[in-house]
Amino acid sequence: MVINAFAENPLSGNLFVFTNKSKNRCKILFYDKGGLCLLCKRLELGTFAIPTNASQFEIDRVELAMFLDGITAKDIRRNKRFSP
């Protein structure tokens, strides 16, 4: 699916996050030195907050941590930082 739908290389080291239709399960696919790893998180209550209008989007490590903890990124304002 990563190769066909996203035109990405699953062995690149990037994390690929998938949710089910009801948004109560999340799977993360990534490549480690030993091979592909698949992590799964199931919510007992509530859903993962993802943008409804986007089928795929990029997030950084901080936004991924907030996503997994149930914090919506749209309500949070990020201060400016230096970027070369």
Phi, psi and omega per residue, in radians:
M1 nan -0.691 3.136
V2 -1.084 -0.744 -3.124
I3 -1.231 -0.832 -3.039
N4 -1.330 -0.817 -3.043
A5 -1.445 -0.666 -3.049
F6 -1.806 -0.188 -3.062
A7 0.954 0.737 3.131
E8 -2.086 2.785 3.092
N9 -1.639 2.044 3.140
P10 -1.159 -0.255 3.132
L11 -1.616 0.173 -3.072
S12 -1.312 -0.295 -3.077
G13 1.709 -0.127 3.077
N14 -1.277 2.733 3.055
L15 -1.663 2.339 3.098
F16 -2.026 2.083 -3.035
V17 -1.892 2.264 3.128
F18 -2.190 2.525 3.015
T19 -2.162 2.754 3.070
N20 -1.472 3.099 -3.050
K21 -1.107 -0.653 -3.136
S22 -1.463 -0.034 3.052
K23 1.035 0.513 3.062
N24 -1.885 -0.016 3.055
R25 -2.265 2.521 -3.109
C26 -2.372 2.338 3.068
K27 -2.140 2.401 3.137
I28 -2.088 2.152 3.141
L29 -1.909 2.271 3.062
F30 -2.671 2.803 -3.136
Y31 -1.767 2.257 3.066
D32 -1.977 3.025 -3.119
K33 -0.952 -0.610 -3.082
G34 -1.527 -0.251 -3.128
G35 2.595 -2.928 -3.128
L36 -1.350 2.441 3.105
C37 -2.078 2.472 3.111
L38 -2.222 2.047 3.098
L39 -1.866 2.501 -3.125
C40 -2.283 2.400 3.055
K41 -2.267 2.236 3.112
R42 -2.013 2.259 3.113
L43 -1.549 2.291 3.068
E44 -1.338 -0.510 -3.120
L45 -2.516 2.355 3.106
G46 1.598 -3.057 -3.121
T47 -2.383 2.827 3.028
F48 -1.339 2.401 -3.122
A49 -1.611 1.833 3.059
I50 -2.138 2.666 3.103
P51 -1.056 2.309 -3.083
T52 -1.295 -0.409 -3.087
N53 -1.609 -0.002 -3.081
A54 -2.048 2.220 3.064
S55 -1.526 -0.444 3.033
Q56 -2.603 2.517 -3.123
F57 -2.779 2.857 -3.138
E58 -1.851 2.445 3.049
I59 -2.355 2.761 3.104
D60 -1.643 -3.095 -3.040
R61 -1.147 -0.584 3.128
V62 -1.196 -0.776 3.122
E63 -1.145 -0.585 3.077
L64 -1.146 -0.754 3.112
A65 -1.086 -0.721 3.106
M66 -1.159 -0.695 3.103
F67 -1.025 -0.812 -3.124
L68 -1.233 -0.454 3.113
D69 -1.558 -0.072 3.090
G70 1.535 0.335 3.130
I71 -1.688 2.240 3.128
T72 -1.453 2.237 -3.066
A73 -1.308 -0.329 -3.092
K74 -1.226 -0.388 -3.127
D75 -1.554 -0.102 -3.041
I76 -1.850 2.328 3.111
R77 -1.782 2.302 -3.117
R78 -1.751 2.281 3.090
N79 -1.284 2.661 3.141
K80 -1.174 2.451 3.079
R81 -2.303 2.779 3.113
F82 -1.178 2.377 3.060
S83 -2.385 2.055 -3.095
P84 -1.189 nan nan
